[in-house]
């Protein structure tokens, strides 16, 4: 008897569509944006995006448009997250 | 607020012919007009400008940026690790 393994990752990501999401990358970078969509590789389409580069000064770059984020370097997704404290 | 679900392939089809910024993991930016792309996110960019640390370093009439999506993790011969494509709605100095 095998117990149910729970919701799959794509199912969980799908629930975030339309909401803010905070994405932590493998390098010292974090992205906050509104999730518009994603694909099987968890490449993500985001809008109203802010990019944070985690340096001692806490650098921040804001882009208001849409981006396609390559999923290869994503480490963690935080639904509803605001991003790091600047 | 308009909620429009948009997958990455929809996004890429939508931005063909528009000015884009392709930002690589290395921090290098490529700004140009998106000419075409394929299922692996290899892309061709026209009138490309290469920015390193925010400074213009090179200009290319045509640039090919290799995508790296795919199920194979064996072939790690990645020329570029693309971070994102930024759709430029506002005016950028492409000319």
Backbone of each chain as nested JSON, in Angstrom:
{
  "chains": [
    {"id": "A", "residues": [
      {"number": 1, "name": "UNK", "atoms": {"N": [0.843, -1.179, 0.0], "CA": [0.0, 0.0, 0.0], "C": [0.877, 1.226, 0.0]}},
      {"number": 2, "name": "UNK", "atoms": {"N": [0.78, 2.031, -1.023], "CA": [1.596, 3.242, -1.113], "C": [0.727, 4.433, -0.795]}},
      {"number": 3, "name": "UNK", "atoms": {"N": [1.186, 5.307, 0.031], "CA": [0.403, 6.509, 0.368], "C": [0.535, 7.508, -0.789]}},
      {"number": 4, "name": "UNK", "atoms": {"N": [-0.445, 8.358, -0.9], "CA": [-0.468, 9.369, -1.962], "C": [0.726, 10.302, -1.797]}},
      {"number": 5, "name": "UNK", "atoms": {"N": [1.357, 10.658, -2.896], "CA": [2.579, 11.453, -2.787], "C": [2.283, 12.938, -2.671]}},
      {"number": 6, "name": "UNK", "atoms": {"N": [1.019, 13.36, -2.834], "CA": [0.718, 14.777, -2.682], "C": [0.76, 15.508, -4.016]}},
      {"number": 7, "name": "UNK", "atoms": {"N": [0.475, 16.802, -3.991], "CA": [0.415, 17.568, -5.247], "C": [1.779, 17.63, -5.909]}},
      {"number": 8, "name": "UNK", "atoms": {"N": [1.788, 17.589, -7.241], "CA": [3.031, 17.68, -7.98], "C": [3.46, 19.145, -8.061]}},
      {"number": 9, "name": "UNK", "atoms": {"N": [4.727, 19.333, -8.375], "CA": [5.281, 20.686, -8.437], "C": [4.532, 21.577, -9.424]}},
      {"number": 10, "name": "UNK", "atoms": {"N": [4.235, 21.103, -10.638], "CA": [3.523, 21.999, -11.563], "C": [2.166, 22.43, -11.027]}},
      {"number": 11, "name": "UNK", "atoms": {"N": [1.53, 21.531, -10.292], "CA": [0.234, 21.863, -9.719], "C": [0.371, 22.999, -8.713]}},
      {"number": 12, "name": "UNK", "atoms": {"N": [1.423, 22.929, -7.921], "CA": [1.649, 23.964, -6.916], "C": [1.981, 25.293, -7.568]}},
      {"number": 13, "name": "UNK", "atoms": {"N": [2.802, 25.254, -8.614], "CA": [3.171, 26.501, -9.282], "C": [1.959, 27.116, -9.956]}},
      {"number": 14, "name": "UNK", "atoms": {"N": [1.096, 26.267, -10.479], "CA": [-0.102, 26.757, -11.162], "C": [-0.975, 27.58, -10.227]}},
      {"number": 15, "name": "UNK", "atoms": {"N": [-0.971, 27.227, -8.961], "CA": [-1.788, 27.962, -7.993], "C": [-1.304, 29.391, -7.797]}},
      {"number": 16, "name": "UNK", "atoms": {"N": [-0.034, 29.629, -8.156], "CA": [0.537, 30.961, -7.96], "C": [0.257, 31.893, -9.117]}},
      {"number": 17, "name": "UNK", "atoms": {"N": [-0.294, 31.377, -10.221], "CA": [-0.506, 32.242, -11.379], "C": [-1.439, 33.373, -10.993]}},
      {"number": 18, "name": "UNK", "atoms": {"N": [-1.034, 34.581, -11.326], "CA": [-1.81, 35.765, -10.984], "C": [-1.372, 36.423, -9.696]}},
      {"number": 19, "name": "UNK", "atoms": {"N": [-0.545, 35.728, -8.912], "CA": [-0.094, 36.319, -7.64], "C": [1.373, 36.703, -7.707]}},
      {"number": 20, "name": "UNK", "atoms": {"N": [1.77, 37.415, -6.664], "CA": [3.184, 37.765, -6.545], "C": [3.967, 36.52, -6.14]}},
      {"number": 21, "name": "UNK", "atoms": {"N": [5.171, 36.435, -6.64], "CA": [6.021, 35.308, -6.287], "C": [7.456, 35.794, -6.149]}},
      {"number": 22, "name": "UNK", "atoms": {"N": [8.171, 35.206, -5.238], "CA": [9.557, 35.568, -4.978], "C": [10.399, 34.363, -5.371]}},
      {"number": 23, "name": "UNK", "atoms": {"N": [11.357, 34.59, -6.24], "CA": [12.159, 33.497, -6.792], "C": [13.604, 33.693, -6.388]}},
      {"number": 24, "name": "UNK", "atoms": {"N": [14.19, 32.672, -5.786], "CA": [15.595, 32.723, -5.411], "C": [16.385, 31.914, -6.433]}},
      {"number": 25, "name": "UNK", "atoms": {"N": [17.443, 32.521, -6.956], "CA": [18.248, 31.865, -7.985], "C": [19.48, 31.218, -7.368]}},
      {"number": 26, "name": "UNK", "atoms": {"N": [20.174, 30.438, -8.174], "CA": [21.369, 29.751, -7.686], "C": [22.478, 30.731, -7.346]}},
      {"number": 27, "name": "UNK", "atoms": {"N": [22.628, 31.776, -8.139], "CA": [23.634, 32.795, -7.824], "C": [23.011, 33.825, -6.876]}},
      {"number": 28, "name": "UNK", "atoms": {"N": [23.69, 34.903, -6.621], "CA": [23.184, 35.849, -5.607], "C": [22.147, 36.773, -6.202]}},
      {"number": 29, "name": "UNK", "atoms": {"N": [21.071, 36.175, -6.693], "CA": [20.05, 36.978, -7.344], "C": [18.663, 36.513, -6.914]}},
      {"number": 30, "name": "UNK", "atoms": {"N": [17.758, 37.465, -6.749], "CA": [16.375, 37.12, -6.425], "C": [15.448, 37.963, -7.279]}},
      {"number": 31, "name": "UNK", "atoms": {"N": [14.325, 37.385, -7.613], "CA": [13.365, 38.048, -8.495], "C": [12.01, 38.066, -7.803]}},
      {"number": 32, "name": "UNK", "atoms": {"N": [11.327, 39.205, -7.846], "CA": [9.954, 39.271, -7.363], "C": [9.088, 39.76, -8.52]}},
      {"number": 33, "name": "UNK", "atoms": {"N": [7.974, 39.08, -8.757], "CA": [7.098, 39.506, -9.848], "C": [5.747, 38.843, -9.748]}},
      {"number": 34, "name": "UNK", "atoms": {"N": [4.871, 39.203, -10.676], "CA": [3.56, 38.561, -10.772], "C": [3.667, 37.446, -11.795]}},
      {"number": 35, "name": "UNK", "atoms": {"N": [3.289, 36.265, -11.39], "CA": [3.44, 35.101, -12.266], "C": [2.331, 35.064, -13.313]}},
      {"number": 36, "name": "UNK", "atoms": {"N": [2.732, 35.079, -14.587], "CA": [1.755, 34.982, -15.666], "C": [1.628, 33.557, -16.197]}},
      {"number": 37, "name": "UNK", "atoms": {"N": [2.73, 32.818, -16.167], "CA": [2.669, 31.459, -16.677], "C": [4.015, 30.786, -16.565]}},
      {"number": 38, "name": "UNK", "atoms": {"N": [4.022, 29.499, -16.88], "CA": [5.266, 28.741, -16.81], "C": [5.123, 27.527, -17.721]}},
      {"number": 39, "name": "UNK", "atoms": {"N": [6.213, 26.781, -17.873], "CA": [6.143, 25.586, -18.71], "C": [6.709, 24.383, -17.948]}},
      {"number": 40, "name": "UNK", "atoms": {"N": [6.885, 23.282, -18.661], "CA": [7.328, 22.036, -18.022], "C": [8.699, 22.162, -17.359]}},
      {"number": 41, "name": "UNK", "atoms": {"N": [9.528, 23.057, -17.881], "CA": [10.862, 23.231, -17.312], "C": [10.864, 24.268, -16.189]}},
      {"number": 42, "name": "UNK", "atoms": {"N": [9.675, 24.757, -15.86], "CA": [9.515, 25.858, -14.895], "C": [10.301, 27.088, -15.336]}},
      {"number": 43, "name": "UNK", "atoms": {"N": [10.369, 27.326, -16.645], "CA": [10.677, 28.662, -17.126], "C": [9.441, 29.486, -16.787]}},
      {"number": 44, "name": "UNK", "atoms": {"N": [9.628, 30.753, -16.413], "CA": [8.473, 31.508, -15.915], "C": [8.331, 32.845, -16.618]}},
      {"number": 45, "name": "UNK", "atoms": {"N": [7.095, 33.203, -16.929], "CA": [6.784, 34.524, -17.467], "C": [6.263, 35.373, -16.31]}},
      {"number": 46, "name": "UNK", "atoms": {"N": [6.92, 36.509, -16.08], "CA": [6.581, 37.363, -14.949], "C": [6.389, 38.786, -15.421]}},
      {"number": 47, "name": "UNK", "atoms": {"N": [5.594, 39.556, -14.674], "CA": [5.515, 40.981, -14.979], "C": [5.642, 41.796, -13.699]}},
      {"number": 48, "name": "UNK", "atoms": {"N": [5.825, 43.116, -13.885], "CA": [6.078, 44.012, -12.747], "C": [7.208, 43.476, -11.894]}},
      {"number": 49, "name": "UNK", "atoms": {"N": [8.321, 43.255, -12.551], "CA": [9.412, 42.509, -11.927], "C": [10.414, 43.427, -11.252]}},
      {"number": 50, "name": "UNK", "atoms": {"N": [10.887, 43.0, -10.092], "CA": [12.035, 43.631, -9.448], "C": [13.131, 42.603, -9.306]}},
      {"number": 51, "name": "UNK", "atoms": {"N": [14.309, 42.978, -9.731], "CA": [15.463, 42.092, -9.614], "C": [16.318, 42.568, -8.455]}},
      {"number": 52, "name": "UNK", "atoms": {"N": [16.708, 41.667, -7.585], "CA": [17.603, 42.003, -6.477], "C": [18.912, 41.278, -6.66]}},
      {"number": 53, "name": "UNK", "atoms": {"N": [20.0, 42.023, -6.623], "CA": [21.308, 41.376, -6.6], "C": [21.818, 41.46, -5.171]}},
      {"number": 54, "name": "UNK", "atoms": {"N": [22.094, 40.334, -4.574], "CA": [22.435, 40.298, -3.151], "C": [23.92, 40.595, -2.992]}},
      {"number": 55, "name": "UNK", "atoms": {"N": [24.183, 41.844, -2.746], "CA": [25.557, 42.286, -2.513], "C": [25.57, 42.974, -1.153]}},
      {"number": 56, "name": "UNK", "atoms": {"N": [26.745, 43.294, -0.605], "CA": [26.781, 44.024, 0.676], "C": [25.948, 45.308, 0.642]}},
      {"number": 57, "name": "UNK", "atoms": {"N": [25.847, 45.95, -0.548], "CA": [25.041, 47.177, -0.609], "C": [23.564, 46.868, -0.821]}},
      {"number": 58, "name": "UNK", "atoms": {"N": [23.221, 45.62, -1.169], "CA": [21.814, 45.297, -1.406], "C": [21.27, 45.96, -2.651]}},
      {"number": 59, "name": "UNK", "atoms": {"N": [21.932, 45.784, -3.767], "CA": [21.54, 46.448, -5.007], "C": [20.18, 45.971, -5.493]}},
      {"number": 60, "name": "UNK", "atoms": {"N": [19.405, 46.883, -6.084], "CA": [18.093, 46.515, -6.607], "C": [17.897, 47.123, -7.983]}},
      {"number": 61, "name": "UNK", "atoms": {"N": [17.357, 46.354, -8.887], "CA": [17.028, 46.85, -10.229], "C": [15.554, 46.587, -10.445]}},
      {"number": 62, "name": "UNK", "atoms": {"N": [14.8, 47.584, -10.858], "CA": [13.367, 47.386, -11.082], "C": [13.055, 47.431, -12.561]}},
      {"number": 63, "name": "UNK", "atoms": {"N": [12.338, 46.427, -13.054], "CA": [11.86, 46.436, -14.428], "C": [10.355, 46.256, -14.4]}},
      {"number": 64, "name": "UNK", "atoms": {"N": [9.622, 47.128, -15.06], "CA": [8.171, 47.07, -14.954], "C": [7.542, 46.183, -16.006]}},
      {"number": 65, "name": "UNK", "atoms": {"N": [8.351, 45.725, -16.941], "CA": [7.753, 45.038, -18.086], "C": [7.636, 43.553, -17.807]}},
      {"number": 66, "name": "UNK", "atoms": {"N": [7.602, 42.814, -18.869], "CA": [7.501, 41.363, -18.728], "C": [8.859, 40.734, -18.936]}},
      {"number": 67, "name": "UNK", "atoms": {"N": [9.112, 39.663, -18.224], "CA": [10.321, 38.912, -18.48], "C": [9.999, 37.436, -18.605]}},
      {"number": 68, "name": "UNK", "atoms": {"N": [10.866, 36.754, -19.335], "CA": [10.864, 35.303, -19.339], "C": [12.099, 34.89, -18.558]}},
      {"number": 69, "name": "UNK", "atoms": {"N": [11.892, 34.203, -17.448], "CA": [12.989, 33.784, -16.589], "C": [13.34, 32.333, -16.882]}},
      {"number": 70, "name": "UNK", "atoms": {"N": [14.593, 32.097, -17.204], "CA": [15.057, 30.746, -17.491], "C": [15.054, 29.927, -16.216]}},
      {"number": 71, "name": "UNK", "atoms": {"N": [14.365, 28.784, -16.248], "CA": [14.19, 27.986, -15.04], "C": [15.396, 27.209, -14.592]}},
      {"number": 72, "name": "UNK", "atoms": {"N": [16.447, 27.182, -15.437], "CA": [17.626, 26.379, -15.136], "C": [18.297, 26.755, -13.83]}},
      {"number": 73, "name": "UNK", "atoms": {"N": [18.245, 28.045, -13.492], "CA": [18.999, 28.507, -12.332], "C": [18.125, 28.853, -11.146]}},
      {"number": 74, "name": "UNK", "atoms": {"N": [16.87, 28.421, -11.198], "CA": [15.974, 28.686, -10.075], "C": [16.269, 27.688, -8.955]}},
      {"number": 75, "name": "UNK", "atoms": {"N": [16.385, 28.219, -7.75], "CA": [16.58, 27.363, -6.583], "C": [15.292, 27.207, -5.787]}},
      {"number": 76, "name": "UNK", "atoms": {"N": [14.571, 28.295, -5.59], "CA": [13.428, 28.236, -4.689], "C": [12.348, 29.205, -5.142]}},
      {"number": 77, "name": "UNK", "atoms": {"N": [11.096, 28.796, -4.971], "CA": [9.957, 29.664, -5.269], "C": [9.206, 29.932, -3.976]}},
      {"number": 78, "name": "UNK", "atoms": {"N": [8.889, 31.204, -3.722], "CA": [8.173, 31.566, -2.502], "C": [6.905, 32.312, -2.899]}},
      {"number": 79, "name": "UNK", "atoms": {"N": [5.75, 31.64, -2.847], "CA": [4.517, 32.324, -3.251], "C": [4.207, 33.484, -2.315]}},
      {"number": 80, "name": "UNK", "atoms": {"N": [3.796, 34.591, -2.919], "CA": [3.402, 35.754, -2.123], "C": [4.548, 36.466, -1.457]}},
      {"number": 81, "name": "UNK", "atoms": {"N": [5.765, 36.038, -1.75], "CA": [6.922, 36.647, -1.081], "C": [7.193, 38.055, -1.579]}},
      {"number": 82, "name": "UNK", "atoms": {"N": [7.796, 38.853, -0.727], "CA": [8.079, 40.249, -1.068], "C": [9.508, 40.447, -1.527]}},
      {"number": 83, "name": "UNK", "atoms": {"N": [10.329, 39.436, -1.359], "CA": [11.721, 39.601, -1.722], "C": [12.556, 39.907, -0.496]}},
      {"number": 84, "name": "UNK", "atoms": {"N": [13.854, 40.024, -0.697], "CA": [14.729, 40.28, 0.452], "C": [14.56, 41.703, 0.956]}},
      {"number": 85, "name": "UNK", "atoms": {"N": [14.864, 41.905, 2.198], "CA": [14.84, 43.261, 2.736], "C": [16.043, 44.004, 2.186]}},
      {"number": 86, "name": "UNK", "atoms": {"N": [15.789, 45.164, 1.618], "CA": [16.899, 45.894, 0.963], "C": [17.71, 46.653, 2.007]}}
    ]},
    {"id": "B", "residues": [
      {"number": 1, "name": "UNK", "atoms": {"N": [-7.213, 44.699, -12.857], "CA": [-5.964, 44.021, -13.213], "C": [-6.292, 42.878, -14.158]}},
      {"number": 2, "name": "UNK", "atoms": {"N": [-5.667, 42.869, -15.311], "CA": [-5.971, 41.821, -16.275], "C": [-5.134, 40.602, -15.973]}},
      {"number": 3, "name": "UNK", "atoms": {"N": [-5.793, 39.466, -15.825], "CA": [-5.042, 38.24, -15.618], "C": [-5.011, 37.503, -16.932]}},
      {"number": 4, "name": "UNK", "atoms": {"N": [-3.84, 37.441, -17.547], "CA": [-3.753, 36.708, -18.787], "C": [-2.673, 35.648, -18.618]}},
      {"number": 5, "name": "UNK", "atoms": {"N": [-3.089, 34.419, -18.688], "CA": [-2.131, 33.336, -18.541], "C": [-1.27, 33.294, -19.797]}},
      {"number": 6, "name": "UNK", "atoms": {"N": [0.004, 33.222, -19.621], "CA": [0.906, 33.276, -20.766], "C": [2.063, 32.334, -20.517]}},
      {"number": 7, "name": "UNK", "atoms": {"N": [2.207, 31.362, -21.376], "CA": [3.322, 30.436, -21.207], "C": [4.565, 31.04, -21.846]}},
      {"number": 8, "name": "UNK", "atoms": {"N": [5.722, 30.501, -21.508], "CA": [6.964, 30.989, -22.117], "C": [6.948, 30.968, -23.639]}},
      {"number": 9, "name": "UNK", "atoms": {"N": [6.373, 29.945, -24.255], "CA": [6.383, 29.934, -25.723], "C": [5.455, 31.008, -26.283]}},
      {"number": 10, "name": "UNK", "atoms": {"N": [4.344, 31.273, -25.63], "CA": [3.463, 32.379, -26.043], "C": [4.22, 33.697, -25.97]}},
      {"number": 11, "name": "UNK", "atoms": {"N": [4.929, 33.863, -24.862], "CA": [5.7, 35.085, -24.643], "C": [6.712, 35.297, -25.754]}},
      {"number": 12, "name": "UNK", "atoms": {"N": [7.436, 34.234, -26.085], "CA": [8.479, 34.368, -27.093], "C": [7.894, 34.651, -28.464]}},
      {"number": 13, "name": "UNK", "atoms": {"N": [6.776, 34.061, -28.792], "CA": [6.133, 34.362, -30.077], "C": [5.698, 35.819, -30.121]}},
      {"number": 14, "name": "UNK", "atoms": {"N": [5.262, 36.306, -28.992], "CA": [4.744, 37.67, -28.933], "C": [5.844, 38.698, -29.136]}},
      {"number": 15, "name": "UNK", "atoms": {"N": [7.064, 38.389, -28.714], "CA": [8.109, 39.414, -28.733], "C": [9.005, 39.349, -29.965]}},
      {"number": 16, "name": "UNK", "atoms": {"N": [8.733, 38.446, -30.877], "CA": [9.539, 38.418, -32.105], "C": [9.383, 39.743, -32.831]}},
      {"number": 17, "name": "UNK", "atoms": {"N": [10.507, 40.317, -33.238], "CA": [10.482, 41.59, -33.949], "C": [10.581, 42.791, -33.024]}},
      {"number": 18, "name": "UNK", "atoms": {"N": [10.557, 42.555, -31.712], "CA": [10.604, 43.68, -30.765], "C": [11.967, 43.763, -30.114]}},
      {"number": 19, "name": "UNK", "atoms": {"N": [12.319, 44.935, -29.637], "CA": [13.606, 45.064, -28.952], "C": [13.561, 44.34, -27.614]}},
      {"number": 20, "name": "UNK", "atoms": {"N": [14.621, 43.603, -27.342], "CA": [14.688, 42.833, -26.113], "C": [16.048, 43.023, -25.465]}},
      {"number": 21, "name": "UNK", "atoms": {"N": [16.098, 42.673, -24.199], "CA": [17.364, 42.568, -23.492], "C": [17.497, 41.121, -23.053]}},
      {"number": 22, "name": "UNK", "atoms": {"N": [18.604, 40.503, -23.392], "CA": [18.876, 39.152, -22.934], "C": [19.989, 39.246, -21.91]}},
      {"number": 23, "name": "UNK", "atoms": {"N": [19.683, 38.896, -20.687], "CA": [20.676, 39.019, -19.629], "C": [21.205, 37.65, -19.284]}},
      {"number": 24, "name": "UNK", "atoms": {"N": [22.503, 37.5, -19.329], "CA": [23.112, 36.215, -19.047], "C": [23.53, 36.116, -17.596]}},
      {"number": 25, "name": "UNK", "atoms": {"N": [23.732, 34.889, -17.165], "CA": [24.179, 34.608, -15.813], "C": [25.475, 35.331, -15.476]}},
      {"number": 26, "name": "UNK", "atoms": {"N": [26.301, 35.534, -16.495], "CA": [27.598, 36.163, -16.284], "C": [27.46, 37.655, -16.04]}},
      {"number": 27, "name": "UNK", "atoms": {"N": [26.237, 38.191, -16.235], "CA": [26.031, 39.627, -16.033], "C": [26.138, 40.426, -17.31]}},
      {"number": 28, "name": "UNK", "atoms": {"N": [26.431, 39.772, -18.433], "CA": [26.497, 40.45, -19.718], "C": [25.086, 40.607, -20.281]}},
      {"number": 29, "name": "UNK", "atoms": {"N": [24.802, 41.783, -20.829], "CA": [23.506, 42.06, -21.445], "C": [23.657, 42.115, -22.947]}},
      {"number": 30, "name": "UNK", "atoms": {"N": [22.686, 41.58, -23.649], "CA": [22.636, 41.743, -25.093], "C": [21.321, 42.424, -25.446]}},
      {"number": 31, "name": "UNK", "atoms": {"N": [21.418, 43.606, -26.082], "CA": [20.211, 44.338, -26.463], "C": [20.103, 44.374, -27.972]}},
      {"number": 32, "name": "UNK", "atoms": {"N": [18.937, 43.998, -28.468], "CA": [18.754, 44.019, -29.914], "C": [17.328, 43.666, -30.236]}},
      {"number": 33, "name": "UNK", "atoms": {"N": [17.081, 43.476, -31.532], "CA": [15.74, 43.121, -31.984], "C": [15.683, 41.61, -32.15]}},
      {"number": 34, "name": "UNK", "atoms": {"N": [14.717, 40.989, -31.53], "CA": [14.6, 39.538, -31.589], "C": [14.157, 39.1, -32.987]}},
      {"number": 35, "name": "UNK", "atoms": {"N": [15.041, 38.381, -33.678], "CA": [14.735, 37.973, -35.051], "C": [13.968, 36.661, -35.081]}},
      {"number": 36, "name": "UNK", "atoms": {"N": [14.492, 35.656, -34.389], "CA": [13.784, 34.38, -34.362], "C": [14.309, 33.521, -33.226]}},
      {"number": 37, "name": "UNK", "atoms": {"N": [13.612, 32.433, -32.993], "CA": [14.0, 31.539, -31.909], "C": [13.481, 30.142, -32.231]}},
      {"number": 38, "name": "UNK", "atoms": {"N": [13.94, 29.163, -31.44], "CA": [13.439, 27.805, -31.657], "C": [12.999, 27.193, -30.335]}},
      {"number": 39, "name": "UNK", "atoms": {"N": [12.651, 25.932, -30.395], "CA": [12.099, 25.258, -29.221], "C": [13.082, 25.095, -28.083]}},
      {"number": 40, "name": "UNK", "atoms": {"N": [14.364, 25.25, -28.373], "CA": [15.372, 25.143, -27.318], "C": [15.759, 26.509, -26.761]}},
      {"number": 41, "name": "UNK", "atoms": {"N": [15.002, 27.539, -27.206], "CA": [15.314, 28.911, -26.796], "C": [16.655, 29.383, -27.316]}},
      {"number": 42, "name": "UNK", "atoms": {"N": [17.172, 28.761, -28.374], "CA": [18.23, 29.411, -29.128], "C": [17.582, 30.627, -29.771]}},
      {"number": 43, "name": "UNK", "atoms": {"N": [18.263, 31.744, -29.787], "CA": [17.652, 32.925, -30.389], "C": [18.63, 33.641, -31.299]}},
      {"number": 44, "name": "UNK", "atoms": {"N": [18.067, 34.359, -32.263], "CA": [18.857, 35.208, -33.143], "C": [18.419, 36.642, -32.906]}},
      {"number": 45, "name": "UNK", "atoms": {"N": [19.393, 37.515, -32.714], "CA": [19.114, 38.913, -32.405], "C": [19.813, 39.784, -33.43]}},
      {"number": 46, "name": "UNK", "atoms": {"N": [19.117, 40.807, -33.901], "CA": [19.702, 41.738, -34.875], "C": [20.05, 43.047, -34.188]}},
      {"number": 47, "name": "UNK", "atoms": {"N": [21.029, 43.767, -34.786], "CA": [21.47, 45.065, -34.258], "C": [21.792, 44.945, -32.778]}},
      {"number": 48, "name": "UNK", "atoms": {"N": [22.622, 43.977, -32.465], "CA": [22.882, 43.635, -31.076], "C": [23.958, 44.507, -30.473]}},
      {"number": 49, "name": "UNK", "atoms": {"N": [23.717, 44.92, -29.253], "CA": [24.741, 45.624, -28.488], "C": [25.046, 44.802, -27.245]}},
      {"number": 50, "name": "UNK", "atoms": {"N": [26.305, 44.667, -26.965], "CA": [26.753, 43.863, -25.83], "C": [27.185, 44.799, -24.703]}},
      {"number": 51, "name": "UNK", "atoms": {"N": [26.559, 44.687, -23.577], "CA": [26.881, 45.519, -22.425], "C": [27.501, 44.661, -21.334]}},
      {"number": 52, "name": "UNK", "atoms": {"N": [28.706, 45.054, -20.916], "CA": [29.369, 44.372, -19.813], "C": [29.449, 45.358, -18.666]}},
      {"number": 53, "name": "UNK", "atoms": {"N": [28.866, 44.987, -17.512], "CA": [28.814, 45.893, -16.355], "C": [28.204, 47.238, -16.728]}},
      {"number": 54, "name": "UNK", "atoms": {"N": [27.187, 47.195, -17.55], "CA": [26.469, 48.41, -17.905], "C": [27.158, 49.264, -18.953]}},
      {"number": 55, "name": "UNK", "atoms": {"N": [28.315, 48.811, -19.427], "CA": [29.028, 49.596, -20.44], "C": [28.995, 48.892, -21.781]}},
      {"number": 56, "name": "UNK", "atoms": {"N": [28.765, 49.663, -22.829], "CA": [28.707, 49.104, -24.174], "C": [30.094, 48.632, -24.6]}},
      {"number": 57, "name": "UNK", "atoms": {"N": [30.175, 47.353, -24.943], "CA": [31.476, 46.789, -25.28], "C": [31.605, 46.45, -26.753]}},
      {"number": 58, "name": "UNK", "atoms": {"N": [30.516, 45.933, -27.346], "CA": [30.584, 45.447, -28.722], "C": [29.26, 45.68, -29.412]}},
      {"number": 59, "name": "UNK", "atoms": {"N": [29.317, 45.696, -30.735], "CA": [28.081, 45.726, -31.503], "C": [28.15, 44.622, -32.551]}},
      {"number": 60, "name": "UNK", "atoms": {"N": [27.052, 43.924, -32.715], "CA": [27.017, 42.853, -33.709], "C": [25.807, 43.06, -34.598]}},
      {"number": 61, "name": "UNK", "atoms": {"N": [25.991, 42.857, -35.89], "CA": [24.847, 42.955, -36.789], "C": [23.849, 41.86, -36.503]}},
      {"number": 62, "name": "UNK", "atoms": {"N": [24.377, 40.657, -36.279], "CA": [23.528, 39.523, -35.933], "C": [24.203, 38.762, -34.813]}},
      {"number": 63, "name": "UNK", "atoms": {"N": [23.41, 38.303, -33.874], "CA": [23.97, 37.512, -32.776], "C": [23.112, 36.284, -32.563]}},
      {"number": 64, "name": "UNK", "atoms": {"N": [23.779, 35.175, -32.291], "CA": [23.093, 33.94, -31.984], "C": [23.382, 33.586, -30.533]}},
      {"number": 65, "name": "UNK", "atoms": {"N": [22.322, 33.439, -29.766], "CA": [22.479, 33.095, -28.354], "C": [21.93, 31.702, -28.155]}},
      {"number": 66, "name": "UNK", "atoms": {"N": [22.745, 30.852, -27.592], "CA": [22.351, 29.467, -27.474], "C": [21.477, 29.245, -26.254]}},
      {"number": 67, "name": "UNK", "atoms": {"N": [20.365, 28.601, -26.486], "CA": [19.507, 28.228, -25.379], "C": [20.056, 26.984, -24.732]}},
      {"number": 68, "name": "UNK", "atoms": {"N": [19.537, 26.649, -23.587], "CA": [20.096, 25.479, -22.915], "C": [19.033, 24.612, -22.295]}},
      {"number": 69, "name": "UNK", "atoms": {"N": [17.812, 24.761, -22.774], "CA": [16.771, 23.921, -22.201], "C": [16.753, 22.573, -22.862]}},
      {"number": 70, "name": "UNK", "atoms": {"N": [16.422, 21.582, -22.091], "CA": [16.379, 20.241, -22.657], "C": [16.496, 19.28, -21.518]}},
      {"number": 71, "name": "UNK", "atoms": {"N": [16.073, 18.051, -21.756], "CA": [16.057, 17.106, -20.66], "C": [17.432, 16.555, -20.386]}},
      {"number": 72, "name": "UNK", "atoms": {"N": [18.321, 16.687, -21.339], "CA": [19.626, 16.085, -21.135], "C": [20.484, 16.953, -20.242]}},
      {"number": 73, "name": "UNK", "atoms": {"N": [21.012, 16.355, -19.193], "CA": [21.952, 17.083, -18.358], "C": [23.358, 16.604, -18.644]}},
      {"number": 74, "name": "UNK", "atoms": {"N": [23.481, 15.67, -19.6], "CA": [24.814, 15.163, -19.933], "C": [25.579, 16.167, -20.757]}},
      {"number": 75, "name": "UNK", "atoms": {"N": [24.88, 16.79, -21.695], "CA": [25.575, 17.711, -22.596], "C": [25.627, 19.092, -21.959]}},
      {"number": 76, "name": "UNK", "atoms": {"N": [26.661, 19.337, -21.23], "CA": [26.766, 20.633, -20.554], "C": [27.651, 21.589, -21.338]}},
      {"number": 77, "name": "UNK", "atoms": {"N": [27.607, 21.508, -22.655], "CA": [28.446, 22.418, -23.428], "C": [27.698, 23.724, -23.657]}},
      {"number": 78, "name": "UNK", "atoms": {"N": [27.419, 24.39, -22.596], "CA": [26.61, 25.597, -22.68], "C": [27.496, 26.787, -22.981]}},
      {"number": 79, "name": "UNK", "atoms": {"N": [27.219, 27.45, -24.082], "CA": [27.971, 28.648, -24.372], "C": [27.475, 29.807, -23.53]}},
      {"number": 80, "name": "UNK", "atoms": {"N": [26.181, 29.86, -23.36], "CA": [25.612, 30.948, -22.582], "C": [24.606, 30.379, -21.591]}},
      {"number": 81, "name": "UNK", "atoms": {"N": [24.563, 30.917, -20.426], "CA": [23.512, 30.554, -19.483], "C": [22.579, 31.739, -19.395]}},
      {"number": 82, "name": "UNK", "atoms": {"N": [21.514, 31.663, -20.159], "CA": [20.64, 32.81, -20.234], "C": [19.839, 32.957, -18.969]}},
      {"number": 83, "name": "UNK", "atoms": {"N": [19.793, 34.156, -18.463], "CA": [19.0, 34.413, -17.272], "C": [17.587, 34.818, -17.63]}},
      {"number": 84, "name": "UNK", "atoms": {"N": [17.468, 35.822, -18.437], "CA": [16.122, 36.183, -18.861], "C": [16.141, 37.034, -20.118]}},
      {"number": 85, "name": "UNK", "atoms": {"N": [14.96, 37.105, -20.723], "CA": [14.691, 38.034, -21.785], "C": [13.778, 39.086, -21.233]}},
      {"number": 86, "name": "UNK", "atoms": {"N": [14.158, 40.308, -21.368], "CA": [13.344, 41.384, -20.854], "C": [12.645, 42.053, -22.01]}},
      {"number": 87, "name": "UNK", "atoms": {"N": [11.344, 42.05, -21.981], "CA": [10.597, 42.686, -23.049], "C": [10.629, 44.186, -22.855]}},
      {"number": 88, "name": "UNK", "atoms": {"N": [11.219, 44.902, -23.786], "CA": [11.366, 46.34, -23.664], "C": [10.128, 47.017, -24.189]}},
      {"number": 89, "name": "UNK", "atoms": {"N": [9.292, 47.507, -23.309], "CA": [8.127, 48.268, -23.748], "C": [8.482, 49.737, -23.92]}},
      {"number": 90, "name": "UNK", "atoms": {"N": [9.344, 50.198, -23.014], "CA": [9.755, 51.595, -23.118], "C": [10.824, 51.73, -24.182]}},
      {"number": 91, "name": "UNK", "atoms": {"N": [11.162, 52.947, -24.534], "CA": [12.153, 53.161, -25.581], "C": [13.54, 52.915, -25.037]}},
      {"number": 92, "name": "UNK", "atoms": {"N": [14.285, 52.086, -25.712], "CA": [15.694, 51.91, -25.365], "C": [16.53, 52.47, -26.49]}},
      {"number": 93, "name": "UNK", "atoms": {"N": [17.781, 52.823, -26.201], "CA": [18.589, 53.386, -27.285], "C": [19.172, 52.275, -28.127]}},
      {"number": 94, "name": "UNK", "atoms": {"N": [18.356, 51.738, -28.969], "CA": [18.838, 50.663, -29.818], "C": [19.505, 51.239, -31.051]}},
      {"number": 95, "name": "UNK", "atoms": {"N": [18.978, 52.347, -31.54], "CA": [19.492, 52.903, -32.807], "C": [20.943, 53.325, -32.617]}}
    ]}
  ]
}
